[in-house]
Amino acid sequence: MSDPVRIIEMGPRDGLQNEKTPVSVEARIAFIEALVGAGLHTVEVGAFVSPKAIPQMASSDAVLRGVRHVRGAEFHVLVPNEKGYDAARAAGAKVVSVFAAASEGFSRANINCTVAESIERFKPVLARAKADGVPVRGYISCVLGCPFDGEIKPKAVADLAEVLWGLGCYEISLGDTIGVGTPAKAKEMLRAVAANIPATRLAMHFHDTYGQALANLYAGMEEGVRVIDAAAGGLGGCPYAPGATGNVATEDVVYMLEGMGVRTGVDMDKLLAATNEMSKLLGKPPVSRVASALNAKKKRAASLGSMP
């Protein structure tokens, strides 16, 4: 398991879009700059969706334009349809993502259409992206459970993944949106998907609601998956899944991987500084266990250093 692992940083999009406290364009840009400076070179920075539906993602165009000067990084944005694609391209997007759900209940709650209808919406986006030479990443939500439909069969995930792959997505991110999965179930799902799509083209996007995310990621790595979506500080949640916490914390993932001898290229001190700054703006401490432990350690060291 010493093969390189790529971490996709989701905090500026997947994390912040579910936070109630609004964050300014300037603060979002500074957050992204800090994350890239910490060694996270692939960052999803926004979503070109209706501001009425997700007000936190308003001005994603300004954010994307605002990080153009950052070198050595790849910035992704989410687009739900052709209108979103047009806006993203106008703002300079070079990589876009589309998203579908493995369950009908979640699809209707999240994007107000059936799974089949969501695919029809993506087809022209993928066709245009191919013509424009723009890579498209595909997301699948609720791969290990749905707040409306309950248990999700691995075949349903595999079939949908195969559709997105066939339409031209270069990578499929598999999301345990409500964080109910366990390692055995994660392995079963990944094996079903990998029957038709190379494991090297899959990503794991696991939320940590029940504290299983790291265990599930480890299980997925045993199956050959080497791409992990994570959010600095464990930011976020899911507006359509009451009680669901944010994506697995980037700090926790980095700590686990480095402890396994897998080099991530991430500077933990710089990552922690970025997380702490955003946490201050949101008015709450990081969810990340590692961030909390390191902050406590730094606080104690500082207090000892100030003693006469």
N, C-alpha and C positions, 0 to 999 in steps of 0.2 A: 504493500500500500504506500510505497514511497514515491509513486508517480506524482508529477506536479498536479496541484489542484487549483482551479481558477475560482476566485470568489467574485461574485457579482454583487455590488453594493446597491441595496434597494432602499436604504433609508430616505433619501431625498424624494422618492416617489411613493413607494409602497408603505413606508413608515409615516411620512408626513401627511399623506392624503387621508389618514384615519385619525389624526390628532385634532382635537377640538380647538386648540389654540392656533390662530393663524400665524404664519411665519412670513415675513416680508421677502420680497424678491432678493434684496441685498443679503439678507441672512441666509437664504437658501443657496445663493451663489457662494458665499463665504464657506458654508458647510461643505459644499461640493469640492471647493478648492482645498479645504483641509483634508478631506477624505482622500483625494488624489495625492496630496502631499504625504499622506501616511502610507501610500503604496497600493491603494485600491484603484486600479486603472480602468475598471469597467463599472460605470455608475449609471443607474437609471434615474434621470433627473426630473422627469415630469410626465404628465398625461394630458393629451389633447382631447379632453372630454368636456361635456357641458359644465360650466361653472356653477350652474344651479344644482347639478347632481353632486359634484365634488368641488365645493368652493375653495378648498385648500390647494387645488391644482390650477387655480386661475393664474394667469400670467406665466404659464409654462413656456410660452414663446419667449418672454423676456429673460427667463432663467437660462434657456438654451442659448440664446444670443449672448448672454452674460458670461458664459463659460467658454466661448469660442477661443479665447486667448490661452486656455489651459492646454499645454502640450503633453503628449504621451498618454492620452486618455481616450477612451471610447465612451460616448454618451448615448444612452438609449432613451427613447420616449415611447409611451403607450398610445396607441391610436385605436379607436373603436370602429371606425368606418372611413369612407373616402373623404368626408369633410375633415375629420381629424388628420388624415394623411396629408391633405392639402395644406393645412395649417402647420403641421410639423415640418413639411418640406420647405415651406416659405420661411420658417424660422431657422432652417439650416440643418435639419435632422439627417444624419447619415446612417442610423440604424433605428428601426422601429419595431414595436412589439404588438401582437394582437392577442386577444385572450378569449377563451371559451371555458365552459364548465362541463364537468363530467356528469352533472346531474341536471335534470330538467327544472327542479325546484329552484336551485340556485341561479340558473340561467335566467329564469323569469324574474326573480327577485333582484338580481344584479343588473341585468341589461334589458329586461322587459321583452324577452323573446325566447323562443325555443332554441335548443342546441343547434338544430338544423338551420334555423333562420340566422343564427349568429354566424354560421359558416358561410352562408350566402352573402352576408355583409362583408366578410373578409376576402372573398374571392377576388373582387375587383381591386382591393388594396394590394393583395399579393401579386396580382397580374401587373399592376402599375409599378410596384416596387421592383419586380423583376426587370421590367423594361427600363427603369431608372437606375438599375444596378445597386439598389438599396437592400441590404440584408434584413430579413424579417425573423424575429424570434417569436415563438408561439408559447403561450401560457395555457395550462389547463388547471382550473380550480377544482377543489373538493375531490382530489384523487383518492383520499383515504376515508372520506366520510362527508356527509352533507347535513347542514342544520335542518333541512326540510325533508330530504328523502332518506336520511339515515345512511346505512352501509352502501358503499359503492363497489360494484363488482370490478375486478381488475380488467376484465374483457372490455367493459365500457370505456375505461381509460385508454386501453391499448387501441381500440378501434378509433377513438377520437384523435389520439396521437398520430395514428397512421394517416388519417385524413389531412391533418395539418402538415405532416411531413411530405405527403404527396403534393400538397399545394405549393410547397417550396420553402417552408420554414427551415432554417439551417440548424435550429436547436429547439428542443421542446423542454420547457420548464414545467415540472410536475409539482403542483401545489397542494400540500395538506393545509388547506385554508383555515380549518378550525382546530388544527393541531390534535386530532384524536388518534392518529396512527401510532402503531407500535412496531418494533423492528421486524417481526415476522411478517406482518401485513405489508410493511414497506417493501420488503424483499419480494413478496409475492407479486405486488403491483409492478415493481420495476422489471422483474423477469418477464411478465406478460408484455410490457411495452417493448422491452429489448429483444423480443422475439422477431420484431419487424424493423426496429430502428436501432442502429449501433448505440451501445451504452455511452460511447464517447460523445454522442450528440444529444444526450439527456442531461438535465439539470434537476437538482433537488431544491424545492422551495417549501421548507417545512416550518410551520408556526409552532410555538412552544407552549401552547395552552395547558397541556397536561405534563409538561416537563420531559417530553420524549424526543424532542427535536435532535439533540446531539446523538442519542442512541440510534435514531432512525437514519441520520446522516452516516454514521459509522457503518450501519448495515448496508446502506446504499453504496458506500465506497467498496465494501466487500463484493458487491455485484459489478464493480467496474466503473461506476459513475464518478466523474472527477470535476463536476461543476456544481457549486453551491451558491444559492442566493441567500443573502444575509442582510440584516439591517443594523446599523450602528446603534448600540444601546438597547436593542430589542424594541425599537420604535414601532408604533402602530397597533393594528388589530384588524377587525373586519366589521364594517357597519351592518352587514347582513347576517352576522353570526354573534348574537349576544354572548359575552363572556370570553370570546376568542381573544387571545393576546397577540402580540406582534410576531413578526418573523423572527427566527432564531437570531440571537445577537451576534454581530460580527466579532466582537471581542471574545465571546465564548468559543466560536468556531476557530478563530486564530489560535487561541490558547490550546485547544484540543489538538489541532493539526501540528503545531510546533512541538507539542509534547510527544507526538507520534513520530517526530523526525521529518515531517513534511514541511518544507520551507514555503512560506506564503508570500514573503517579500513585504509584509506589513509591519510597520513600526508601531508597536503597541502603545508607546507613550504618546505619539502623535494622534493615533486613533482615539485614545482615551480623551485627549484634549478636545478633539472635535466633538465627541459625544457629550462631554461635560458642558461645552459651550451651548450646544443645542438643547440639552436638558434644562439649562438655566432659562433659556428663552421659553421653553414649554412649561416651566414651573413645576417640574417633577424630576425625581432621580431616575437614572437609567434602570431598566429592567434587568440588564445583563448582570449575571452573577460575578463574572470576572471584573467588570467595570466597578461594581460595588466593592469587591474585595480589594482591588488596587487603590480605589479612592480612600478606603479606610486605612490601608497601609501607608499611603502618602500623608494622610492627615496625622496619623500617629507619629510618623517620622518627623513631620514638621513641628509637632508639639514637643517632641523630645529635643529637637534641635534648638527650640526657643527657650528651653529650661536653663537657668543660670548654672 
